[in-house]
Amino acid sequence: MNTVELTQRIEASLDGIRPYLEADGGNVKIHELTSDNTLKLEFVGACGSCPMSSMTFKAGVEEAIKKAVPEILKIEVINLTPISR
């Protein structure tokens, strides 16, 4: 499968969760899809600085992508806010 097709499937999976992110003033965008099927995402808007972004990534974004596009081997968020303890 080529990069264009994978990107389209990733975008379709993200479209399913974007309304929830947008409701809180945020969003997610594809930063890069590498040749080894590593997906790099960027949280934007409120999601870029939200202390809950790690949980949003794991419970929502990552799950949606893995379910829809199992070819993606690794998912990273380039600006993920770490959980404060």
DRENNU-62051 format. One record per residue (C-alpha): residue number from 1; residue in three letters; x, y, z. Coordinates in pm, whole numbers, plus 50000, padded with zeros to 5 digits. Last residue first. Layout:
BEGIN
num	residu	px	py	pz
NUM	ALA	X	Y	Z
...
//
This chain:
BEGIN
num	residu	px	py	pz
85	ARG	50230	51414	53888
84	SER	50216	51602	53560
83	ILE	50130	51403	53247
82	PRO	50365	51488	52963
81	THR	50241	51725	52691
80	LEU	50288	51561	52352
79	ASN	50450	51785	52093
78	ILE	50588	51538	51839
77	VAL	50312	51284	51892
76	GLU	50437	50938	51806
75	ILE	50267	50637	51650
74	LYS	50446	50312	51566
73	LEU	50375	50018	51336
72	ILE	50109	50168	51113
71	GLU	49991	49878	50893
70	PRO	49702	49826	51136
69	VAL	49521	50127	50986
68	ALA	49162	50147	51114
67	LYS	49205	49992	51459
66	LYS	49555	50128	51513
65	ILE	49441	50476	51409
64	ALA	49138	50490	51635
63	GLU	49329	50345	51931
62	GLU	49613	50597	51896
61	VAL	49378	50896	51879
60	GLY	49139	50808	52155
59	ALA	49265	50638	52468
58	LYS	49639	50680	52418
57	PHE	49639	51026	52259
56	THR	49366	51171	52477
55	MET	49546	51036	52783
54	SER	49870	51203	52681
53	SER	49682	51522	52588
52	MET	49540	51560	52940
51	PRO	49781	51840	53036
50	CYS	49655	52038	52738
49	SER	49914	52245	52552
48	GLY	49888	52116	52196
47	CYS	49533	51994	52247
46	ALA	49413	52354	52287
45	GLY	49511	52433	51930
44	VAL	49722	52168	51761
43	PHE	49836	51816	51847
42	GLU	50103	51700	51605
41	LEU	50133	51348	51470
40	LYS	50424	51133	51362
39	LEU	50332	50799	51206
38	THR	50598	50531	51181
37	ASN	50535	50314	50878
36	ASP	50905	50234	50809
35	SER	50907	50483	50518
34	THR	50797	50760	50753
33	LEU	50456	50923	50778
32	GLU	50502	51281	50892
31	HIS	50325	51566	51071
30	ILE	49971	51436	51045
29	LYS	49733	51670	51220
28	VAL	49542	51670	51546
27	ASN	49278	51910	51673
26	GLY	49195	52142	51957
25	GLY	48934	52385	52089
24	ASP	48758	52147	52327
23	ALA	48476	52068	52084
22	GLU	48743	52039	51815
21	LEU	48897	51739	51990
20	TYR	48562	51564	52016
19	PRO	48471	51646	51655
18	ARG	48814	51520	51547
17	ILE	48754	51164	51668
16	GLY	48602	51007	51358
15	ASP	48795	51236	51123
14	LEU	49114	51087	51267
13	SER	49025	50746	51124
12	ALA	48956	50901	50782
11	GLU	49284	51093	50798
10	ILE	49471	50768	50870
9	ARG	49299	50596	50578
8	GLN	49389	50880	50343
7	THR	49748	50879	50469
6	LEU	49775	50505	50408
5	GLU	49646	50547	50053
4	VAL	49888	50832	49981
3	THR	50180	50643	50136
2	ASN	50138	50340	49913
1	MET	50000	50000	50000
//
